[in-house]
Amino acid sequence: MREAVKGEMRALLRKSEIIDAQEDGKYGKDKRGDELPQELQRRISRLKWIRKALAAGFRTAVS
């Protein structure tokens, strides 16, 4: 039983390594793919973006 569990763990780890390598190729190393765009990553730039969108009438498009 113990060897079966070890085998399952090795298989899971190998699968996760394969998926990680695929995602690195798709999104870049150490990225998940769901990161915010550069201009929204920091609070100040995010607030500027929101204010600009509101000034451009984005509010009516959203509501």
C-alpha angles and dihedrals in degrees: 000000000000091000090050090055091048089051092050091049092050090050092049092048091049091049091050090050091053092048091046091052091049092050091047088056092048102040105015132261115310093007127118099202096241098082119135117257113269094257092055100045096087125055096232095048090043091054091048090051092050093048091049091049091049091049090052091056097262089139092069092048091053100043 
